[in-house]
Amino acid sequence: MSTRNSHYDVVIAGARCAGAATAMLLARQGARVLLLDRSRYGTDTLSTHALMRGGVQQLHRWGLLPRVAAAGTPAIRSTTFHLPGAVSTVEIKPRHGVEALYAPRRTVLDAILVDAARSAGAEVRFGTSVTGLRRDNTGRVTGITGRAGPARLEIGADLVVGADGRRSAVARYAGARAAHVAPASSGVIYRYFRDDAADGYNWYFTPGSAAGVIPTNDGLACVFAATSAERLRRELDGGAEAGMRRILARAAPGLADRLDHHDVAGPPRVFPGLTGYLRDAGGPGWALVGDAGYFKDPITAHGITDALRDAEILARVVTTWGPDAVRRYQAERDGLSLRLFRVTGRIAAFTWTGDDIAGHLLELKDAMAEELAAMTDGRWGEPGRRLELASA
Ligand SMILES: Cc1cc2nc3c(=O)[nH]c(=O)nc-3n(C[C@H](O)[C@H](O)[C@H](O)COP(=O)(O)OP(=O)(O)OC[C@H]3O[C@@H](n4cnc5c(N)ncnc54)[C@H](O)[C@@H]3O)c2cc1C
């Protein structure tokens, strides 16, 4: 069976933080949006979920932060850095209407964004895979082919957005090139513990390994242990549980001991590592948001924040910059990403000393401050009314 009946302003592949946020913003601006995902609504994904201030700021601006809090997501009021020989705590100061950080489970955050996209008028279909791109005779992307169960779909669009994550099919079909590639990657093991007393982000760095505690929904704390991808492979020899215990014992011995007194909730989950990249942000008739276009190592816990940022940039430029939109999006995204991307690569390499890491974290802090300023200084202007997507 094949359906060839529809045309939308925008078709988006991938309905998690990048795709659902983009769909919501474009639909709020009056675009006719179709949001597709091959998986199911409200499911989990391989990711810890600490939001940095920029990500929380976006949720606040979009009016979604009360829903995150109402889902029982604990407010994070401090971040503590445990470095060799030094522990420092930074209190989260109320600014721009944001009083605390949050780390909602992806089952919570992604569902809130999908609901908001639907409420804004986007059509949402789960269980639907994008299997190809349609093009006109100039090579411009004009829609997608897809599959929903036995049904084959052909859907036209003025703009196709790939928000389909690290293994993006849209990026592959569009021929997006990686202009920047990270020098190294980390590997991560994480697990949930019952610990409703965990009350702030805690990041631990010691040469060769790192760890963190992220308080989240349902009285759980997400605890991760990280090292270089190469070393993680060796640590996994005796199984994920033993490997995690060993990395934690080096990175955060006190934490490792404390966790012995908490019940675990579910098995450890392993991310073996993936080299970071910054791909082309788009081309005629297509664009990439979130990990589809820009993946940086999870060691700096910044992917969701950047996905929400890029959803906003893309949604603004396509309605204000007409034919120049994709070029403008690329410039904004890359301008705000490169500093973060590079320092993340240095931290993920795990070749730093105890002295180096303090410098890397300061650089990260400055890069995050620059990004936050861009999110709050109105440089992208108010949402426009011009929908000239056919030439974007
Ligand atoms: C171990 C780990 C820990 C992390 N920790 C953090 C953290 O603490 N904080 C943080 O901010 N970031 C973190 N990140 C990064 C964060 O998970 C990503 O940046 C974020 O998930 C990107 O969201 P996305 O919407 O771009 O893609 P994804 O979340 O990957 O969603 C992509 C969606 O596309 C769908 N899809 C894929 N192919 C198709 C297709 N062909 N057709 C239709 N649908 C398709 C998938 O089903 C999926 O639902 C972590 C990542 C990892 C791996």
The ligand as an SDF file (V2000), in Angstrom:
LIG
                    3D

 53 58  0  0  0  0  0  0  0  0999 V2000
   25.1540    8.2220   27.4810 C   0  0  0  0  0  0  0  0  0  0  0  0
   24.6320    9.5860   27.1340 C   0  0  0  0  0  0  0  0  0  0  0  0
   24.4240   10.4980   28.1260 C   0  0  0  0  0  0  0  0  0  0  0  0
   23.9560   11.7790   27.8200 C   0  0  0  0  0  0  0  0  0  0  0  0
   23.7500   12.6590   28.8220 N   0  0  0  0  0  0  0  0  0  0  0  0
   23.2510   13.8930   28.5560 C   0  0  0  0  0  0  0  0  0  0  0  0
   22.9650   14.8010   29.6050 C   0  0  0  0  0  0  0  0  0  0  0  0
   23.1290   14.5160   30.8020 O   0  0  0  0  0  0  0  0  0  0  0  0
   22.4800   16.0190   29.2660 N   0  0  0  0  0  0  0  0  0  0  0  0
   22.2710   16.3720   27.9670 C   0  0  0  0  0  0  0  0  0  0  0  0
   21.8470   17.5070   27.7070 O   0  0  0  0  0  0  0  0  0  0  0  0
   22.5300   15.5340   26.9560 N   0  0  0  0  0  0  0  0  0  0  0  0
   23.0000   14.2900   27.2130 C   0  0  0  0  0  0  0  0  0  0  0  0
   23.2420   13.4200   26.1980 N   0  0  0  0  0  0  0  0  0  0  0  0
   22.9890   13.8570   24.8280 C   0  0  0  0  0  0  0  0  0  0  0  0
   21.5060   13.7580   24.4870 C   0  0  0  0  0  0  0  0  0  0  0  0
   21.0210   12.4720   24.7720 O   0  0  0  0  0  0  0  0  0  0  0  0
   21.2950   14.0500   22.9980 C   0  0  0  0  0  0  0  0  0  0  0  0
   21.9680   15.2380   22.6370 O   0  0  0  0  0  0  0  0  0  0  0  0
   19.8140   14.1790   22.6960 C   0  0  0  0  0  0  0  0  0  0  0  0
   19.1630   12.9460   22.8970 O   0  0  0  0  0  0  0  0  0  0  0  0
   19.6010   14.6010   21.2420 C   0  0  0  0  0  0  0  0  0  0  0  0
   18.2310   14.6270   20.9970 O   0  0  0  0  0  0  0  0  0  0  0  0
   17.6620   14.4640   19.5260 P   0  0  0  0  0  0  0  0  0  0  0  0
   16.2040   14.7990   19.6320 O   0  0  0  0  0  0  0  0  0  0  0  0
   18.5190   15.2050   18.5800 O   0  0  0  0  0  0  0  0  0  0  0  0
   17.8770   12.9290   19.1500 O   0  0  0  0  0  0  0  0  0  0  0  0
   17.3790   11.5940   19.8560 P   0  0  0  0  0  0  0  0  0  0  0  0
   17.0700   11.8070   21.2840 O   0  0  0  0  0  0  0  0  0  0  0  0
   18.3910   10.5690   19.4890 O   0  0  0  0  0  0  0  0  0  0  0  0
   16.0010   11.2700   19.1070 O   0  0  0  0  0  0  0  0  0  0  0  0
   15.9900   10.8880   17.7630 C   0  0  0  0  0  0  0  0  0  0  0  0
   14.6330   10.2980   17.4300 C   0  0  0  0  0  0  0  0  0  0  0  0
   14.6020   10.0530   16.0180 O   0  0  0  0  0  0  0  0  0  0  0  0
   13.9030    8.8500   15.7910 C   0  0  0  0  0  0  0  0  0  0  0  0
   14.3400    8.3280   14.4910 N   0  0  0  0  0  0  0  0  0  0  0  0
   15.5690    7.8760   14.1540 C   0  0  0  0  0  0  0  0  0  0  0  0
   15.6070    7.5150   12.8570 N   0  0  0  0  0  0  0  0  0  0  0  0
   14.3590    7.7490   12.3750 C   0  0  0  0  0  0  0  0  0  0  0  0
   13.7660    7.5590   11.0820 C   0  0  0  0  0  0  0  0  0  0  0  0
   14.4570    7.1000   10.0410 N   0  0  0  0  0  0  0  0  0  0  0  0
   12.4530    7.8760   10.9320 N   0  0  0  0  0  0  0  0  0  0  0  0
   11.7310    8.3660   11.9810 C   0  0  0  0  0  0  0  0  0  0  0  0
   12.2510    8.5570   13.2160 N   0  0  0  0  0  0  0  0  0  0  0  0
   13.5470    8.2590   13.4020 C   0  0  0  0  0  0  0  0  0  0  0  0
   14.2770    7.9570   16.9560 C   0  0  0  0  0  0  0  0  0  0  0  0
   13.2920    6.9480   17.1390 O   0  0  0  0  0  0  0  0  0  0  0  0
   14.3590    8.9550   18.1170 C   0  0  0  0  0  0  0  0  0  0  0  0
   13.1310    9.0050   18.8190 O   0  0  0  0  0  0  0  0  0  0  0  0
   23.7050   12.1350   26.4800 C   0  0  0  0  0  0  0  0  0  0  0  0
   23.9080   11.2060   25.4580 C   0  0  0  0  0  0  0  0  0  0  0  0
   24.3570    9.9380   25.7790 C   0  0  0  0  0  0  0  0  0  0  0  0
   24.5440    8.9420   24.6680 C   0  0  0  0  0  0  0  0  0  0  0  0
  1  2  1  0
  2  3  1  0
  2 52  2  0
  3  4  2  0
  4  5  1  0
  4 50  1  0
  5  6  2  0
  6  7  1  0
  6 13  1  0
  7  8  2  0
  7  9  1  0
  9 10  1  0
 10 11  2  0
 10 12  1  0
 12 13  2  0
 13 14  1  0
 14 15  1  0
 14 50  1  0
 15 16  1  0
 16 17  1  0
 16 18  1  0
 18 19  1  0
 18 20  1  0
 20 21  1  0
 20 22  1  0
 22 23  1  0
 23 24  1  0
 24 25  2  0
 24 26  1  0
 24 27  1  0
 27 28  1  0
 28 29  2  0
 28 30  1  0
 28 31  1  0
 31 32  1  0
 32 33  1  0
 33 34  1  0
 33 48  1  0
 34 35  1  0
 35 36  1  0
 35 46  1  0
 36 37  1  0
 36 45  1  0
 37 38  2  0
 38 39  1  0
 39 40  1  0
 39 45  2  0
 40 41  1  0
 40 42  2  0
 42 43  1  0
 43 44  2  0
 44 45  1  0
 46 47  1  0
 46 48  1  0
 48 49  1  0
 50 51  2  0
 51 52  1  0
 52 53  1  0
M  END
$$$$
